[in-house]
Amino acid sequence: MKLLEGKVAIVTGASRGIGEAVALKLAEHGASIAFTYVSSDDKAKALEERLQGLGVKAKAYKSNAGVFAECEAMVNAAIKEFGTIDVCVNNAGISKDNLLLRMTPEQWDDVMTTNLKSVFNMTKQVIKPMMKARKGSIINMSSIIGMRGNAGQSSYAASKAGIIGFTKSMAHEVGSRNIRCNAIAPGFVETDMTHYLKEGEASTAFLQKIPLGRFAKAEEVADTTLYLASDMSSYVTGQVISVCGGLNI
């Protein structure tokens, strides 16, 4: 059974990691995919072809989610190409970890722009067609770090905590139009961005804090995204779902 047959989804930052897993999962369930990337044209092309191989329409857009004008142009182009937007997954994110004493203003601003301002940029664009259609699901990728904090990650934690507040506010604003807005707070996920967590003593220390005793797979975060994108979650909005193996207990 395909849960998203005939739907159109935007996924930002989808050329690798969680974003790639999300795009593939939504496509497996019938959604056409418009996705953004900023770096590798080759990776984006490869993903575009994999998605099309699943029998759905798919298109890559080189667009920086942290730049408002680029988001506006991307969403307009996607609507022209696909006709509408049913789901928006705000996944684009970076980390530039440093103790606050050593953190530069530029590092702080880069993380805030890519992680938090991008959610504003994209959401402001997609709610227009969603309000017209009187339906839609917005899914924002937060983090367990945004809920509990972590030394050396004040910028990342602040940006991800900001996403949670934004998500709850948007749920209030657009709920009357049948648009849902939820957040996912992954724990430690096996991706390129977190590879260092699996090495040596650091890996052992992190695993000891996780009741399930392992890191998450990107596909497990994608499964939760599928739930929030589909009608299975039709009465769920303003929520933060932790996919963290119990780390938040």
C-alpha positions as CSV (number, residue, x, y, z in Angstrom):
1,M,0.0,0.0,0.0
2,K,1.4,3.4,-1.0
3,L,0.6,6.1,1.5
4,L,1.5,9.1,-0.6
5,E,0.1,8.2,-4.1
6,G,-0.4,11.4,-6.1
7,K,1.2,13.7,-3.5
8,V,4.1,16.1,-4.2
9,A,6.8,16.6,-1.6
10,I,9.7,19.1,-1.2
11,V,12.7,17.9,0.7
12,T,15.5,20.3,1.4
13,G,19.1,19.2,1.7
14,A,18.4,15.8,0.2
15,S,21.5,14.9,-1.6
16,R,22.8,12.8,1.4
17,G,22.1,11.5,4.8
18,I,18.7,11.9,6.4
19,G,17.4,14.0,3.5
20,E,18.3,11.4,0.9
21,A,16.7,8.7,3.0
22,V,13.5,10.8,3.4
23,A,13.3,11.5,-0.3
24,L,13.6,7.8,-1.2
25,K,11.1,6.7,1.5
26,L,8.5,9.2,0.3
27,A,9.0,8.3,-3.3
28,E,8.7,4.6,-2.4
29,H,5.2,5.5,-1.2
30,G,4.2,7.2,-4.4
31,A,5.1,10.9,-3.8
32,S,6.7,13.0,-6.6
33,I,9.8,14.6,-5.2
34,A,11.3,18.1,-5.6
35,F,14.5,18.3,-3.7
36,T,17.2,20.8,-3.0
37,Y,20.9,20.6,-2.7
38,V,23.9,23.0,-2.6
39,S,27.1,21.1,-3.3
40,S,27.4,18.0,-5.4
41,D,25.7,18.1,-8.8
42,D,26.7,14.4,-9.3
43,K,25.1,13.3,-6.1
44,A,22.0,15.2,-6.9
45,K,21.7,13.8,-10.4
46,A,22.2,10.3,-9.0
47,L,19.4,10.7,-6.5
48,E,17.2,12.2,-9.1
49,E,17.7,9.1,-11.3
50,R,17.1,6.8,-8.3
51,L,13.8,8.5,-7.5
52,Q,12.7,8.4,-11.1
53,G,13.5,4.7,-11.1
54,L,10.9,4.2,-8.4
55,G,8.3,5.4,-10.9
56,V,7.7,8.9,-9.6
57,K,8.4,12.3,-11.0
58,A,11.5,13.8,-9.4
59,K,13.6,16.9,-10.0
60,A,16.7,18.4,-8.3
61,Y,17.0,22.1,-7.6
62,K,20.3,23.7,-6.7
63,S,19.0,26.1,-4.1
64,N,20.3,27.3,-0.8
65,A,17.5,27.1,1.8
66,G,19.2,29.8,3.9
67,V,18.6,32.4,1.1
68,F,15.1,33.7,1.0
69,A,15.1,34.6,-2.7
70,E,16.4,31.2,-3.7
71,C,13.7,29.5,-1.7
72,E,11.1,31.7,-3.4
73,A,12.4,30.9,-6.9
74,M,12.7,27.2,-6.1
75,V,9.1,26.8,-4.7
76,N,7.7,28.8,-7.7
77,A,9.6,26.6,-10.1
78,A,8.4,23.4,-8.3
79,I,4.8,24.5,-8.4
80,K,5.1,25.2,-12.1
81,E,6.7,21.8,-12.6
82,F,4.6,19.7,-10.3
83,G,1.3,21.7,-9.9
84,T,1.1,21.8,-6.2
85,I,2.9,21.1,-2.9
86,D,1.4,18.7,-0.4
87,V,4.4,18.0,1.9
88,C,7.5,20.1,2.8
89,V,10.3,18.5,4.7
90,N,12.7,21.2,6.1
91,N,15.8,19.1,6.5
92,A,18.7,21.3,5.4
93,G,21.2,21.6,8.2
94,I,24.8,22.0,9.2
95,S,26.9,21.9,12.4
96,K,29.9,24.0,13.2
97,D,30.6,22.8,16.8
98,N,32.8,24.8,19.1
99,L,32.9,25.9,22.7
100,L,31.3,29.3,23.0
101,L,34.6,30.9,24.1
102,R,36.1,29.9,20.7
103,M,33.1,30.3,18.5
104,T,33.2,33.1,15.9
105,P,30.2,35.2,15.1
106,E,30.5,33.9,11.5
107,Q,30.2,30.3,12.7
108,W,27.1,31.1,14.8
109,D,25.4,33.0,11.9
110,D,26.1,30.2,9.4
111,V,24.4,27.6,11.6
112,M,21.5,29.9,12.4
113,T,21.0,30.7,8.7
114,T,21.2,27.2,7.4
115,N,19.3,25.5,10.2
116,L,16.7,28.0,11.4
117,K,16.3,30.8,8.9
118,S,15.9,28.1,6.2
119,V,12.8,26.8,7.9
120,F,11.2,30.3,7.9
121,N,12.2,30.8,4.3
122,M,10.7,27.6,3.0
123,T,7.6,27.5,5.2
124,K,6.7,31.1,4.2
125,Q,6.7,29.9,0.6
126,V,4.9,26.6,0.8
127,I,2.0,27.7,3.0
128,K,0.7,29.8,0.2
129,P,-0.3,26.9,-2.1
130,M,-1.2,24.7,0.9
131,M,-3.6,27.4,2.2
132,K,-5.2,27.6,-1.3
133,A,-5.6,23.8,-1.3
134,R,-6.7,23.7,2.4
135,K,-4.3,20.9,3.2
136,G,-0.7,20.2,3.7
137,S,2.0,18.7,6.0
138,I,5.1,20.6,7.0
139,I,7.8,18.5,8.8
140,N,10.8,20.3,10.4
141,M,13.9,18.4,11.2
142,S,15.0,19.4,14.7
143,S,17.3,17.4,17.0
144,I,17.5,15.9,20.4
145,I,20.3,18.4,21.0
146,G,17.6,21.1,20.7
147,M,15.8,19.6,23.6
148,R,18.6,18.7,26.0
149,G,21.6,20.8,24.8
150,N,25.2,19.7,24.5
151,A,28.6,21.2,25.4
152,G,30.3,22.6,22.3
153,Q,27.0,22.7,20.4
154,S,25.3,25.9,21.6
155,S,24.7,27.2,18.1
156,Y,23.3,23.9,16.8
157,A,21.2,23.5,20.0
158,A,19.8,27.0,19.7
159,S,18.9,26.6,16.0
160,K,17.2,23.2,16.6
161,A,15.3,24.5,19.7
162,G,14.2,27.5,17.6
163,I,12.7,25.1,15.1
164,I,10.6,23.5,17.8
165,G,9.2,26.9,18.9
166,F,8.6,27.8,15.2
167,T,6.8,24.5,14.6
168,K,4.4,24.9,17.5
169,S,3.6,28.5,16.5
170,M,2.9,27.5,12.9
171,A,0.6,24.7,14.0
172,H,-1.5,27.3,15.7
173,E,-1.4,29.7,12.7
174,V,-2.3,27.3,9.9
175,G,-4.3,24.5,11.6
176,S,-7.6,26.1,10.7
177,R,-6.7,25.6,7.0
178,N,-6.0,21.9,7.6
179,I,-2.3,22.3,7.4
180,R,-0.3,20.4,9.9
181,C,3.2,21.3,11.2
182,N,5.3,18.9,13.2
183,A,9.0,18.4,14.1
184,I,11.2,15.4,14.3
185,A,14.0,15.3,16.9
186,P,16.5,12.6,15.8
187,G,19.2,11.4,18.2
188,F,22.5,10.2,17.0
189,V,22.0,9.0,13.4
190,E,24.6,7.3,11.2
191,T,25.4,9.9,8.6
192,D,28.4,11.6,7.0
193,M,27.9,14.5,9.5
194,T,28.1,12.3,12.6
195,H,30.7,9.7,11.5
196,Y,33.1,11.0,14.2
197,L,30.7,9.8,16.9
198,K,31.3,6.2,16.0
199,E,35.1,6.3,16.7
200,G,36.9,5.2,19.9
201,E,35.9,6.2,23.4
202,A,33.4,8.8,22.2
203,S,31.4,6.1,20.5
204,T,31.2,4.0,23.7
205,A,30.3,7.0,25.8
206,F,27.4,8.0,23.5
207,L,26.1,4.4,23.2
208,Q,26.0,4.1,27.0
209,K,23.5,6.9,27.1
210,I,21.1,5.3,24.6
211,P,18.7,2.8,26.1
212,L,18.4,0.9,22.7
213,G,22.2,0.7,22.7
214,R,22.8,1.7,19.1
215,F,22.8,4.7,16.7
216,A,19.8,5.3,14.5
217,K,19.7,4.5,10.8
218,A,18.6,7.4,8.5
219,E,15.8,5.2,7.2
220,E,14.3,5.1,10.7
221,V,14.0,8.9,10.7
222,A,12.6,8.6,7.2
223,D,9.9,6.2,8.5
224,T,8.7,8.8,11.0
225,T,8.7,11.4,8.3
226,L,6.5,9.2,6.2
227,Y,4.1,8.9,9.1
228,L,3.8,12.7,9.5
229,A,3.6,13.2,5.7
230,S,0.7,10.7,5.3
231,D,-2.9,10.7,6.4
232,M,-2.0,8.3,9.2
233,S,-1.1,11.4,11.2
234,S,-4.1,13.4,10.1
235,Y,-4.9,14.5,13.7
236,V,-1.3,15.2,14.7
237,T,0.1,18.7,14.7
238,G,2.4,20.9,16.7
239,Q,4.2,17.8,18.0
240,V,7.9,16.9,18.4
241,I,8.6,13.3,17.8
242,S,11.9,12.1,19.2
243,V,13.6,9.4,17.1
244,C,16.5,8.9,19.6
245,G,16.5,5.4,20.9
246,G,15.3,6.7,24.3
247,L,18.1,9.2,24.7
248,N,15.6,11.8,25.9
249,I,14.3,9.7,28.8
